[in-house]
């Protein structure tokens, strides 16, 4: 189990790095596009790329943010419960999270298959759209693994 947890953590960190790198590229692209617009030479497809890069930034950051519990966490209800009940509530919410992210991954794979089979491309740059759906689907599955590892951590086997 320890190997699984460490592998999930490594992959989550890598995806987080990809997310951060993509965010930097997105910012540079936006700044360059604005500067070039001033001289009448905007970057073709910049708006389109920023939209697709946004899916990478959000989707690829999701597993590591979930690992570090960097999201909004409402603990004011559970902190009043006894320790054992807090753990039960934590496991229950993570099981619900696994189900939701698994559903999102399934849906995104399905959307990607439709986009692939129809040959859907972006309007300006003619980029295929399906890889972005599949990329976020993979990150949703990674988030399921992170939540599973979190259940292991709650259950007593702290694997940080």
C-alpha positions as CSV (number, residue, x, y, z in Angstrom):
1,X,0.0,0.0,0.0
2,X,2.8,2.4,0.8
3,X,4.2,2.0,-2.8
4,X,0.7,2.9,-4.2
5,X,0.4,5.9,-2.0
6,X,3.9,7.2,-2.9
7,X,3.3,6.6,-6.6
8,X,0.0,8.5,-6.5
9,X,1.7,11.3,-4.7
10,X,4.6,11.4,-7.3
11,X,2.1,11.4,-10.2
12,X,0.0,14.1,-8.5
13,X,3.1,16.3,-8.0
14,X,4.1,15.8,-11.7
15,X,0.6,16.8,-12.9
16,X,0.7,19.8,-10.6
17,X,4.0,20.8,-12.2
18,X,2.4,20.5,-15.6
19,X,-0.4,22.7,-14.4
20,X,1.9,25.4,-13.1
21,X,4.0,25.4,-16.3
22,X,0.9,25.7,-18.4
23,X,-0.3,28.6,-16.3
24,X,3.0,30.4,-16.9
25,X,2.7,29.8,-20.6
26,X,-0.9,31.0,-20.5
27,X,0.2,34.2,-18.8
28,X,3.0,34.8,-21.2
29,X,0.8,34.2,-24.2
30,X,-1.8,36.6,-22.8
31,X,0.7,39.4,-22.1
32,X,2.4,38.9,-25.5
33,X,-1.0,39.0,-27.3
34,X,-2.0,42.2,-25.5
35,X,1.4,43.8,-26.4
36,X,1.2,42.7,-30.0
37,X,-2.4,44.0,-30.3
38,X,-1.2,47.4,-29.5
39,X,0.9,47.3,-32.7
40,X,-1.9,45.7,-34.7
41,X,-0.4,42.1,-34.8
42,X,-2.4,39.9,-32.3
43,X,-1.5,36.3,-31.9
44,X,-4.0,34.2,-33.9
45,X,-5.8,31.8,-31.7
46,X,-4.6,33.2,-28.4
47,X,-8.1,33.3,-26.9
48,X,-8.7,29.7,-28.0
49,X,-5.4,28.5,-26.5
50,X,-6.0,30.3,-23.2
51,X,-9.4,28.5,-23.0
52,X,-7.8,25.1,-23.6
53,X,-4.9,25.7,-21.4
54,X,-7.3,26.6,-18.6
55,X,-8.7,23.1,-18.7
56,X,-5.1,21.8,-18.2
57,X,-4.4,24.3,-15.4
58,X,-7.5,23.4,-13.4
59,X,-7.7,19.7,-14.2
60,X,-4.0,18.8,-13.7
61,X,-3.8,20.7,-10.4
62,X,-6.8,18.9,-9.0
63,X,-5.1,15.7,-7.7
64,X,-2.3,17.4,-5.8
65,X,-4.7,20.1,-4.4
66,X,-6.9,17.3,-3.2
67,X,-3.9,15.5,-1.7
68,X,-2.8,18.6,0.3
69,X,-6.4,19.5,1.1
70,X,-5.9,22.9,-0.5
71,X,-9.5,23.3,-1.4
72,X,-12.3,24.8,0.7
73,X,-12.8,22.5,3.6
74,X,-15.8,22.8,5.8
75,X,-14.8,21.4,9.1
76,X,-16.9,23.5,11.5
77,X,-19.5,20.7,11.5
78,X,-17.2,17.7,11.9
79,X,-14.8,19.3,14.4
80,X,-17.6,19.0,17.1
81,X,-17.9,15.3,16.6
82,X,-15.9,12.7,18.5
83,X,-12.6,11.6,16.8
84,X,-14.1,8.2,15.6
85,X,-17.1,9.9,14.1
86,X,-14.9,12.5,12.4
87,X,-13.0,9.6,10.7
88,X,-16.3,7.9,9.7
89,X,-17.5,11.2,8.2
90,X,-14.1,11.7,6.4
91,X,-14.3,8.3,4.9
92,X,-17.9,8.7,3.8
93,X,-17.2,12.1,2.1
94,X,-14.2,10.6,0.3
95,X,-16.3,7.7,-1.0
96,X,-18.8,10.2,-2.3
97,X,-15.9,12.2,-3.9
98,X,-14.6,9.0,-5.5
99,X,-18.0,8.3,-7.0
100,X,-18.4,11.9,-8.3
101,X,-14.9,12.1,-9.8
102,X,-15.3,8.6,-11.4
103,X,-18.6,9.8,-12.9
104,X,-16.9,12.9,-14.2
105,X,-14.0,10.8,-15.7
106,X,-16.5,8.5,-17.4
107,X,-18.4,11.4,-18.8
108,X,-15.2,13.2,-20.0
109,X,-14.0,10.0,-21.7
110,X,-17.4,9.6,-23.4
111,X,-17.3,13.2,-24.6
112,X,-13.7,12.7,-25.8
113,X,-14.8,9.6,-27.8
114,X,-17.6,11.6,-29.4
115,X,-15.2,14.5,-30.2
116,X,-12.6,12.1,-31.6
117,X,-15.1,10.2,-33.8
118,X,-16.6,13.4,-35.2
119,X,-13.2,14.9,-35.8
120,X,-14.1,18.1,-33.8
121,X,-11.4,20.7,-34.0
122,X,-11.0,24.2,-32.6
123,X,-12.4,27.0,-34.9
124,X,-9.2,29.1,-35.4
125,X,-6.2,26.8,-35.0
126,X,-7.9,23.6,-36.0
127,X,-6.6,21.8,-32.9
128,X,-8.3,18.5,-32.0
129,X,-10.4,19.0,-28.9
130,X,-10.6,15.4,-27.6
131,X,-7.1,15.3,-25.9
132,X,-8.2,18.1,-23.5
133,X,-11.3,16.1,-22.4
134,X,-9.2,12.9,-22.0
135,X,-6.5,14.8,-20.1
136,X,-9.0,16.1,-17.6
137,X,-10.6,12.6,-17.4
138,X,-7.2,11.1,-16.4
139,X,-6.8,13.8,-13.8
140,X,-10.3,13.0,-12.4
141,X,-9.2,9.3,-12.1
142,X,-6.0,10.4,-10.4
143,X,-8.2,12.4,-8.0
144,X,-10.1,9.2,-7.3
145,X,-6.8,7.5,-6.4
146,X,-5.9,10.4,-4.2
147,X,-9.2,10.2,-2.3
148,X,-8.6,6.4,-1.9
149,X,-5.2,7.1,-0.5
150,X,-6.8,9.6,1.8
151,X,-9.1,6.9,3.1
152,X,-6.0,4.8,3.8
153,X,-4.5,7.8,5.7
154,X,-7.6,8.4,7.7
155,X,-7.8,4.6,8.5
156,X,-4.7,4.9,10.5
157,X,-1.9,4.3,8.0
158,X,-0.5,7.8,7.7
159,X,1.4,7.7,4.4
160,X,2.4,11.4,4.1
